[in-house]
Amino acid sequence: MPSRHNEETSATRRRLLATLGTMGVAGIAGCGSGSNTPTASPGGKTSGSSDGGGGTATPDDMVDHFPVAPEGDPVDPVYDIKTGTLPGEPNLLPYPMGSRHHWRYTRVTTAPPWANRQRSDTETYWHLVTEDKFEDDNKTRITKFNDEFTWHDGKPVTAEDMLLLEEIQHKMAELDPNSSPQQTVEMVDEQTLKRVFSSERREDFYFKTEGRDSAFPIWDRDLLRPWHEKIMDATTESEVESITGEANKPENKVSVSDRIGHSMWEINTVNEQSAIYTKYEDHPYSDQQNIEKLRINFVPGESQARLAIKNDQLDGINGKPEGTPLPDGMTQFSKPSISGNKYRLNWTDKHLGKRAVRRALAYLVDYNAVVTNRNGGYPPALQNGMTAPGRSTWLSDSHVDQLNNYGASGQPQKAAELLRSAGYSKNSDGIWADKDGDTISWRMVDIVFWKTIGPTIRSQLKKFGIEIEYNLMENVGDFVTLSNEGPDFGEGWDLIIWHQNGGGVAANHPGGYYRSGWHSYLIHEGLDESGKPTEFGFAGHPNEYEIPTKVGDMEANGKTETLNLWDKYEAVAAPKTSNDELLGHAEDLSWWWNYEIPALQTIEYRDEWVGDSQDFNPVDYTHDGTKNSWHTLTSVTIGLDRGWYHSNVK
């Protein structure tokens, strides 16, 4: 790896394809994003941030809300991050003409559409688009593209760049017997798209999730047009398959050397050690950025990463190897994430079907040990289905204070008291058994990429006197099938690890934390054509619950009310639910989770990054009381596209 201040040598652009696949760079507020107060150690500056979205601002307004690069010579005009091993050379055309994983190769050169849209209490700062909203019918979406942006070959970015791909997707849905188009799309003028959905959308939740991905084009119209024409003329799925097969032939593949992109960063050179992007001078805000080059260094393993950090060859690091000392001027930052993990619970098990047993389990687990063994995160002591950003955004302080706290460090004595009160005792083998003599014996299933969580909890349960049959699965497809088919499928499960508000539709919104979907809490077997459940009772979970009206009334000494879970799920995503009503639904669901323990939260994630705080300004900004955190040091976000993140000057 070169010294980070040396000039690069030229190499073939085609090698760039081998560079980007393992970069792991992310755009603004993608999966698992969220915000709250970040912390820095040692000695780094900090400022706050909070989630939400909405509001409007003209492009010029953004200059006033964030610092841009000051005048003067930059201390360091080259910004260095790292990638892993070389992945090969896929086709960068969009699916179905190319790979579904094109985003790994195009995020560096794709300008984000906006900032702050995902947060409920701040204005939106527009970027590649100048307007994106639903009309009063909650079905018609209007998107206006910024006419100041151009592709790296000089063509203006227009609505047609997005239109052609969406027409391809519409045509494929028409030809697929198992699906139907969910929207129509038309080009109103050169910069404006109009989409009409088949059903209503709730705007705040939509733009926190799926809306962003359709807010900016990644491929220009000239790349798409030949395949668009052929697919639009197709009449069968087999014809489309033939066309996409042709698109994937070597002579038709699209690479980054074809100058895909409209961000501030265009590919320049690639050598055996790094890929270099230079600032695109025709970008509308290039004068706000004093970083001249982004360099992606090939760092293929943990030992090499440690060496690169030790030798001060990186300016931004995501995923620092545990225990790696930082050189002078490098600061580690962290903030709570909107995502975490949980164990889905099999309520058809005679023990887990009892509220007292589920609560005992929640008291028993030492979450601090889980956090330690996972090398970071926060203990989910409140067990209310949310993480810290959700609680601070959607719940009142009084509500949070009244929730039952299950503890961060594990309370085996409290767990034992609960089991005894429910008629359990230990048998001669030291295993907990009910009054019928049936022992608590559970099958626990993990997947290999979360392998540090399960063994920690398994050892705690076994030590407490619960029999555990443990299965660590390596095949992701088999694991997903087992989870989705339910506890009676195959070898079955009683506890199976899963996301909590994770995956591609994570959002700091009640619809993210409590949605009825495969990343959250599932109560139904499936949905019919109208979107209603075909059958409730997945894994024994009912749809209605008797919940105390007073938050914190764990013994139900006062009044109770019926909570219909499906009604709540529909309400948090309903367009006509007011903001006040949404807050009320969020608190109802928070208390329901805290009271019932429908699933066991195991950890709340922590987002971490390391940045050069001596030569650059890698911290979050606060301006006029508006908190912002829309750059992460190893991400090419809107912060780098606007100069909000920049080099200090000499």
C-alpha positions in Angstrom: 0.0 0.0 0.0 1.4 3.4 -0.9 1.9 6.2 1.6 -1.4 8.0 1.6 0.1 11.2 0.2 1.9 9.7 -2.8 0.7 10.2 -6.3 -0.9 7.3 -8.0 0.3 5.4 -11.1 -2.1 4.7 -13.9 -3.6 1.3 -14.6 -6.5 -0.1 -16.6 -10.0 1.1 -15.7 -11.3 -2.4 -16.1 -9.5 -3.4 -13.0 -11.8 -1.1 -11.1 -14.5 -3.7 -11.2 -12.3 -5.8 -9.0 -12.0 -3.0 -6.6 -15.4 -2.0 -5.5 -17.3 -5.1 -4.7 -16.2 -5.4 -1.1 -16.0 -1.7 -0.3 -19.1 -1.8 1.9 -19.7 1.8 1.2 -23.2 3.1 2.0 -25.4 6.0 1.0 -27.3 8.1 3.4 -29.6 6.4 5.8 -29.7 3.0 4.2 -30.3 -0.2 6.0 -30.0 0.0 9.7 -29.4 3.7 9.7 -30.6 6.0 12.4 -29.3 8.6 14.7 -29.0 9.8 18.2 -26.1 11.3 20.1 -22.7 10.1 18.9 -19.8 9.8 21.3 -16.1 10.1 20.6 -13.0 8.8 22.3 -10.4 9.8 23.0 -10.5 13.5 22.7 -12.7 13.8 19.6 -15.3 16.4 19.0 -18.9 15.3 19.3 -22.3 16.7 18.5 -25.8 15.3 18.4 -28.2 14.0 15.8 -31.8 12.8 15.9 -33.9 10.8 13.5 -36.8 11.9 11.3 -37.5 13.5 8.0 -39.7 15.7 6.1 -39.9 19.4 5.3 -38.4 21.1 2.3 -35.5 23.3 1.4 -34.1 24.6 -1.8 -30.6 23.4 -2.8 -29.1 26.8 -1.9 -30.5 26.5 1.7 -28.2 23.5 2.4 -25.1 25.7 2.2 -26.4 27.7 5.2 -27.1 24.6 7.4 -23.7 22.9 7.2 -20.1 24.0 7.1 -18.4 23.7 3.7 -14.7 23.5 2.9 -13.0 26.7 4.0 -10.8 28.8 1.7 -7.1 27.9 1.8 -4.9 25.0 0.9 -6.2 21.6 2.3 -4.1 19.9 4.8 -4.7 16.6 2.9 -6.4 16.6 -0.5 -6.6 12.8 -0.6 -9.1 10.9 1.5 -8.2 7.2 2.1 -10.4 4.4 3.0 -10.1 0.6 2.5 -11.7 -2.3 0.8 -11.2 -6.1 1.1 -10.3 -8.7 -1.5 -10.9 -8.4 -5.3 -14.4 -9.8 -6.2 -14.2 -10.3 -10.0 -16.0 -8.5 -12.8 -19.8 -8.6 -12.8 -22.2 -6.9 -15.2 -23.2 -3.5 -13.9 -26.4 -3.2 -15.9 -29.4 -3.2 -13.5 -31.3 -6.4 -12.8 -32.6 -8.3 -14.8 -30.0 -7.3 -17.4 -27.2 -7.6 -14.8 -26.5 -8.4 -11.2 -28.7 -7.6 -8.2 -25.6 -6.6 -6.5 -24.7 -3.7 -8.7 -25.1 -1.3 -5.8 -21.7 -2.4 -4.5 -20.1 -0.9 -7.6 -22.2 2.2 -8.1 -22.7 3.8 -4.8 -19.4 5.7 -5.0 -20.4 7.4 -8.2 -24.1 7.9 -7.4 -25.2 11.2 -5.8 -27.7 10.8 -2.9 -31.2 12.3 -3.5 -31.4 14.1 -0.2 -30.4 14.3 3.4 -32.4 14.1 6.6 -35.5 12.7 4.9 -35.5 9.8 7.4 -35.9 11.9 10.4 -39.1 13.2 11.9 -38.0 16.5 13.4 -35.8 18.2 10.8 -36.2 19.6 7.3 -35.1 17.7 4.2 -32.0 19.0 2.5 -32.5 18.3 -1.2 -29.6 17.2 -3.5 -30.1 15.2 -6.7 -33.8 15.8 -6.5 -35.5 19.0 -5.6 -38.9 17.6 -4.7 -40.3 14.2 -3.9 -43.7 13.9 -2.3 -47.1 12.3 -2.3 -50.2 14.3 -3.4 -53.3 14.3 -1.2 -54.6 11.0 -2.5 -51.5 9.3 -0.9 -51.1 7.3 -4.2 -49.6 9.9 -6.6 -45.9 10.5 -6.1 -44.2 13.4 -7.8 -40.4 13.4 -8.2 -38.4 16.4 -9.6 -34.8 16.0 -10.5 -32.2 18.7 -10.1 -31.3 20.1 -13.5 -27.9 21.1 -12.3 -26.6 17.6 -12.2 -24.9 15.8 -15.1 -23.6 12.3 -15.8 -19.8 12.0 -15.8 -19.9 12.0 -19.6 -21.6 15.4 -19.6 -25.2 14.5 -20.3 -27.8 16.1 -18.0 -29.6 13.9 -15.5 -33.2 13.8 -16.5 -36.4 12.0 -15.4 -36.0 9.7 -18.4 -33.0 8.0 -16.7 -35.4 6.7 -14.0 -38.4 6.3 -16.3 -36.8 3.6 -18.6 -35.9 1.3 -15.7 -39.3 1.6 -14.0 -41.0 0.8 -17.3 -38.8 -2.3 -17.6 -39.9 -3.3 -14.1 -43.5 -2.6 -14.9 -43.4 -4.8 -18.0 -41.8 -7.7 -16.1 -44.5 -7.6 -13.5 -47.1 -7.7 -16.2 -45.5 -10.8 -17.7 -44.9 -12.6 -14.4 -48.0 -14.8 -13.6 -47.2 -14.5 -9.9 -47.1 -10.8 -9.6 -48.8 -7.6 -10.9 -47.6 -4.0 -11.3 -47.8 -1.9 -8.2 -47.6 1.4 -9.9 -47.7 3.2 -13.2 -45.1 5.8 -14.2 -45.0 8.7 -16.7 -42.7 11.5 -17.5 -44.4 14.8 -16.9 -41.5 16.9 -18.3 -37.8 16.5 -18.7 -37.1 16.7 -15.0 -40.4 15.3 -13.4 -41.7 11.8 -12.9 -45.3 11.0 -11.9 -46.0 7.6 -10.3 -49.4 6.4 -9.3 -49.5 3.4 -6.9 -52.3 0.8 -6.7 -52.7 1.4 -3.0 -52.1 4.2 -0.5 -48.7 4.9 1.1 -47.8 6.6 4.3 -45.3 9.2 3.2 -43.0 9.4 6.3 -42.6 5.6 6.4 -42.3 5.2 2.7 -39.5 7.7 2.3 -37.7 6.1 5.3 -37.7 2.7 3.4 -38.4 1.9 -0.2 -38.8 5.4 -1.4 -35.2 6.4 -1.4 -34.0 3.7 -3.8 -36.4 4.9 -6.5 -35.4 8.6 -6.0 -32.3 8.6 -8.1 -31.2 6.9 -11.3 -28.0 4.9 -11.3 -27.8 4.1 -15.0 -28.2 6.8 -17.7 -30.8 6.5 -20.4 -28.3 5.7 -23.2 -27.2 2.5 -21.4 -30.8 1.4 -20.7 -32.5 2.3 -24.0 -31.4 -0.7 -26.1 -32.6 -3.2 -23.5 -35.7 -1.2 -22.7 -36.8 -1.3 -26.4 -36.3 -5.0 -26.6 -38.1 -5.8 -23.3 -41.0 -3.5 -24.0 -41.6 -5.5 -27.2 -41.5 -8.9 -25.4 -44.7 -10.8 -25.0 -43.6 -13.7 -22.7 -41.3 -14.3 -19.8 -39.1 -16.6 -22.0 -38.5 -13.7 -24.4 -37.4 -11.5 -21.5 -35.0 -14.3 -20.3 -33.5 -14.5 -23.8 -33.0 -10.7 -23.8 -31.4 -10.7 -20.4 -29.2 -13.6 -21.4 -28.0 -11.5 -24.3 -27.3 -8.5 -22.0 -25.1 -10.7 -19.8 -22.8 -11.7 -22.7 -19.2 -10.4 -22.2 -19.5 -8.1 -25.2 -22.6 -6.4 -23.7 -21.5 -6.0 -20.1 -21.3 -2.6 -18.6 -18.4 -1.7 -16.4 -17.5 1.4 -14.4 -15.1 2.4 -17.2 -18.3 3.3 -19.1 -18.5 6.4 -16.8 -21.6 5.4 -14.8 -22.3 8.1 -12.3 -23.3 11.7 -11.4 -21.8 12.2 -7.9 -18.8 14.4 -7.1 -16.5 11.4 -7.6 -15.6 9.8 -11.0 -13.2 7.0 -11.6 -9.7 8.0 -12.6 -7.1 5.2 -12.2 -6.7 1.8 -10.7 -3.5 0.1 -9.8 -2.6 -3.1 -7.9 -3.0 -1.4 -4.5 -5.9 1.1 -4.9 -8.6 2.7 -6.9 -8.6 6.4 -7.3 -11.6 8.7 -7.8 -11.1 12.4 -8.7 -13.5 15.2 -8.0 -15.9 15.8 -10.9 -15.5 19.5 -11.6 -18.8 19.8 -13.4 -20.7 18.7 -10.2 -22.9 21.6 -9.1 -21.2 21.8 -5.7 -17.6 21.0 -6.5 -16.5 24.3 -5.2 -17.7 23.4 -1.7 -15.3 20.4 -1.5 -11.5 20.7 -1.0 -10.8 17.0 -1.1 -9.5 16.3 -4.6 -9.3 12.5 -4.5 -10.8 9.5 -2.9 -8.5 6.5 -2.7 -9.9 3.0 -2.0 -7.0 0.9 -0.7 -6.9 -2.9 -1.1 -6.6 -4.2 2.4 -7.6 -7.9 2.2 -7.4 -9.2 5.8 -7.4 -8.3 9.4 -3.7 -8.3 9.9 -3.3 -6.0 6.9 -6.0 -3.7 8.3 -4.1 -3.5 11.6 -0.9 -2.6 9.8 -2.6 0.0 7.6 -4.1 1.6 10.7 -0.8 1.4 12.6 1.1 3.1 9.7 -1.5 5.9 9.5 -2.5 5.0 5.9 -6.3 5.5 6.3 -8.4 8.5 7.0 -11.7 6.7 7.6 -12.2 3.2 8.9 -15.4 1.2 9.2 -14.9 -2.1 11.0 -11.7 -1.5 12.9 -10.3 -4.9 14.1 -10.9 -5.2 17.8 -8.1 -4.0 20.0 -6.3 -2.1 17.2 -4.5 1.0 18.7 -5.2 4.2 16.9 -2.4 6.6 15.8 -2.4 10.2 16.9 -5.1 12.2 15.3 -7.4 9.3 14.8 -10.7 9.3 16.8 -13.2 6.5 17.3 -16.9 7.5 17.1 -20.1 5.6 17.9 -23.8 6.1 18.1 -26.8 3.8 18.8 -28.4 2.1 15.8 -32.0 1.7 15.0 -31.4 -2.1 14.6 -30.6 -5.1 16.7 -31.2 -8.8 17.2 -33.8 -10.9 18.9 -34.9 -14.5 19.3 -38.3 -15.3 17.9 -40.1 -17.5 20.4 -42.2 -20.6 19.9 -45.4 -20.0 21.9 -46.7 -23.5 21.1 -44.1 -24.8 23.5 -45.9 -25.3 26.8 -43.4 -23.3 28.7 -42.8 -20.4 26.3 -46.5 -20.1 25.9 -46.6 -18.8 29.5 -46.0 -15.1 30.1 -44.2 -15.8 33.4 -41.7 -18.0 31.6 -41.0 -15.5 28.9 -40.5 -12.8 31.5 -38.2 -15.1 33.5 -36.1 -15.5 30.3 -35.9 -11.8 29.8 -34.7 -11.3 33.4 -32.3 -14.2 33.2 -30.1 -13.1 30.2 -27.0 -11.2 31.0 -27.1 -8.7 28.1 -23.9 -7.0 29.1 -22.1 -10.3 28.4 -23.8 -10.5 25.0 -22.6 -7.0 24.2 -19.0 -7.9 25.4 -18.8 -11.0 23.3 -20.1 -9.3 20.3 -17.6 -6.5 20.7 -20.0 -3.6 21.0 -23.7 -2.6 21.3 -26.1 -1.8 24.1 -28.1 -4.1 26.4 -31.9 -4.1 25.6 -32.9 -3.9 29.3 -36.3 -2.3 28.5 -37.4 -5.1 26.1 -40.0 -2.9 24.3 -39.2 -3.8 20.7 -37.3 -0.5 20.0 -33.7 0.7 20.3 -32.5 4.0 21.7 -33.3 6.1 18.6 -36.9 4.8 18.5 -37.5 5.4 22.2 -36.1 9.0 22.0 -38.1 9.8 18.9 -41.5 8.1 19.4 -42.0 7.7 23.1 -42.5 10.2 25.9 -40.1 10.3 28.7 -42.9 9.4 31.2 -43.8 6.3 29.1 -40.2 5.1 29.0 -39.8 5.7 32.8 -42.8 3.5 33.5 -41.7 0.6 31.4 -40.5 -2.5 33.3 -36.7 -2.7 33.3 -35.5 -6.3 33.0 -31.9 -5.3 33.8 -28.7 -5.2 31.8 -26.6 -7.7 33.7 -29.0 -10.6 34.3 -31.1 -11.4 37.3 -31.2 -15.2 37.8 -32.8 -14.8 41.3 -35.7 -12.8 39.9 -36.0 -15.3 37.1 -36.2 -18.2 39.6 -38.8 -16.3 41.6 -41.0 -16.0 38.6 -40.7 -19.6 37.7 -41.5 -20.7 41.2 -44.6 -18.5 41.2 -45.7 -20.2 38.0 -45.4 -23.7 39.6 -41.9 -24.6 38.5 -39.2 -26.2 40.5 -35.8 -27.9 39.9 -35.8 -31.7 39.6 -33.1 -34.0 40.9 -31.0 -33.3 37.8 -31.1 -29.6 38.5 -33.4 -28.9 35.5 -36.5 -26.6 35.8 -39.7 -28.5 35.5 -43.4 -27.6 35.8 -45.8 -29.2 38.3 -46.4 -32.1 35.8 -42.7 -32.9 35.8 -42.2 -31.6 32.2 -38.7 -30.1 32.0 -37.9 -26.8 30.2 -36.1 -28.1 27.2 -35.7 -25.8 24.1 -34.2 -26.1 20.7 -32.1 -23.0 19.9 -31.2 -22.1 16.3 -28.5 -19.6 15.2 -27.0 -18.6 11.9 -23.2 -18.4 11.5 -23.0 -14.6 10.9 -24.5 -14.0 14.4 -22.6 -16.8 16.0 -21.3 -14.8 19.0 -24.8 -14.1 20.5 -26.3 -17.5 20.8 -23.5 -19.4 22.6 -23.4 -16.6 25.2 -27.1 -17.0 26.0 -27.0 -20.8 25.7 -24.4 -21.1 28.4 -26.4 -18.8 30.7 -29.6 -20.8 30.2 -27.8 -24.1 30.8 -26.1 -22.8 33.9 -29.5 -21.7 35.2 -31.1 -25.2 34.7 -32.7 -25.1 31.2 -31.9 -27.9 28.7 -30.8 -26.5 25.4 -30.4 -28.4 22.1 -28.2 -26.0 20.0 -28.0 -25.8 16.2 -25.6 -23.3 14.4 -26.7 -23.2 10.8 -24.3 -22.2 8.0 -26.7 -22.3 5.0 -28.6 -19.0 4.9 -31.3 -20.2 2.6 -32.1 -23.2 4.8 -32.0 -21.0 7.9 -34.5 -18.5 6.4 -36.8 -21.3 5.3 -36.8 -22.8 8.8 -37.5 -19.5 10.4 -40.3 -18.6 8.0 -42.0 -22.0 7.9 -42.3 -22.0 11.7 -41.3 -24.1 14.7 -42.8 -27.3 13.4 -40.9 -27.3 10.2 -38.0 -29.7 9.8 -36.2 -30.2 13.1 -38.0 -27.2 14.4 -37.1 -24.4 16.8 -38.1 -22.8 20.1 -35.8 -19.9 19.9 -34.5 -18.7 16.5 -32.3 -15.7 16.1 -33.4 -12.9 13.8 -33.2 -9.2 13.0 -35.1 -6.6 15.0 -35.9 -3.7 12.7 -33.2 -4.9 10.3 -32.7 -5.7 6.7 -33.5 -3.5 3.7 -36.6 -1.9 5.2 -35.2 -0.9 8.6 -36.6 2.5 9.7 -36.7 4.6 12.8 -40.5 4.5 12.7 -43.2 2.5 14.5 -43.8 0.8 11.2 -40.2 -0.4 11.2 -40.0 -1.6 14.8 -43.4 -3.2 14.9 -44.2 -4.1 11.3 -45.7 -7.5 10.7 -43.0 -8.8 8.5 -40.2 -11.3 8.3 -37.7 -8.9 10.0 -40.0 -8.1 12.9 -42.7 -9.8 14.8 -44.8 -12.3 12.8 -48.3 -13.4 14.0 -49.8 -14.7 10.8 -49.4 -17.5 8.3 -49.7 -15.3 5.2 -51.5 -12.5 3.5 -54.3 -12.7 0.9 -54.6 -10.6 -2.2 -56.1 -7.7 -0.2 -53.2 -7.7 2.2 -55.2 -9.3 5.1 -53.9 -12.2 7.1 -55.0 -15.6 5.9 -54.6 -17.1 9.4 -53.3 -15.8 12.8 -51.4 -17.9 15.2 -47.9 -18.2 13.6 -45.7 -20.0 16.2 -48.7 -19.8 18.6 -48.7 -16.0 18.8 -52.3 -14.7 19.1 -53.6 -11.5 17.5 -55.4 -10.1 20.6 -54.1 -9.5 24.0 -55.5 -8.2 27.3 -53.1 -5.5 28.4 -53.2 -3.3 31.5 -54.2 0.2 30.7 -51.5 1.6 33.1 -48.0 1.2 31.7 -45.8 -0.6 34.2 -48.7 -2.6 35.8 -46.9 -5.9 35.5 -49.4 -7.7 37.7 -52.5 -6.4 36.0 -53.9 -5.0 39.2 -55.8 -2.3 37.5 -58.0 -2.1 34.4 -57.1 -3.9 31.2 -58.0 -3.4 27.6 -57.9 -5.5 24.4 -55.1 -4.8 22.0 -55.6 -6.0 18.5 -52.1 -6.4 17.1 -53.1 -6.4 13.4 -55.2 -3.2 13.8 -52.1 -1.6 15.4 -49.8 -2.8 12.6 -52.2 -1.3 10.0 -52.6 1.9 11.9 -48.9 2.7 12.1 -48.6 2.5 8.3 -51.9 4.0 7.4 -51.6 7.4 5.5 -54.5 8.9 7.4 -53.1 8.2 10.9 -52.3 11.6 12.4 -48.9 12.2 14.0 -50.5 12.3 17.5 -52.3 9.0 16.8 -49.0 7.5 15.6 -47.3 8.4 18.8 -50.2 6.8 20.8 -49.9 3.6 18.7 -46.2 3.5 19.3 -46.6 3.7 23.0 -49.3 1.0 23.0 -47.0 -1.4 21.1 -44.0 -0.5 23.3 -46.0 -1.4 26.4 -47.4 -4.6 24.8 -43.9 -5.8 24.0 -42.6 -4.9 27.5 -45.5 -6.7 29.2 -45.8 -9.8 27.0 -42.2 -10.4 25.8 -43.4 -11.8 22.4 -39.8 -12.1 21.4 -36.5 -11.7 23.3 -34.4 -8.8 22.3 -30.7 -9.7 22.7 -28.7 -6.6 21.7 -29.2 -3.1 20.4 -26.5 -2.4 17.8 -24.0 0.4 17.9 -22.7 2.1 14.7 -18.9 2.7 15.0 -16.4 4.4 12.8 -12.9 5.9 13.1 -11.8 9.1 11.5 -8.8 11.4 11.1 -9.9 14.3 13.3 -6.6 16.1 12.9 -6.5 16.7 9.1 -10.2 16.3 8.4 -13.5 17.1 10.2 -15.0 13.7 10.7 -17.6 14.5 13.3 -21.3 15.3 13.1 -22.4 18.8 13.0 -25.0 20.8 14.9 -26.3 24.1 13.4 -28.9 26.3 14.9 -30.0 23.5 17.1 -30.6 21.1 14.2 -28.8 17.9 14.8 -27.3 16.0 11.8 -25.3 12.9 11.3 -25.3 12.3 7.6 -21.8 11.1 6.9 -20.0 8.1 8.1 -16.3 8.1 7.5 -16.1 5.2 5.2 -19.2 6.1 3.3 -19.5 8.3 0.2 -22.5 10.1 1.5 -24.1 13.5 0.8 -21.5 14.9 3.3 -18.7 14.2 0.9 -20.9 15.2 -2.1 -21.5 18.6 -0.6 -18.3 19.4 1.2 -19.9 19.1 4.6 -17.1 16.6 5.3 -13.8 18.1 4.1 -10.1 18.6 4.8 -9.0 21.2 7.2 -6.8 23.9 5.7 -3.2 24.9 6.4 
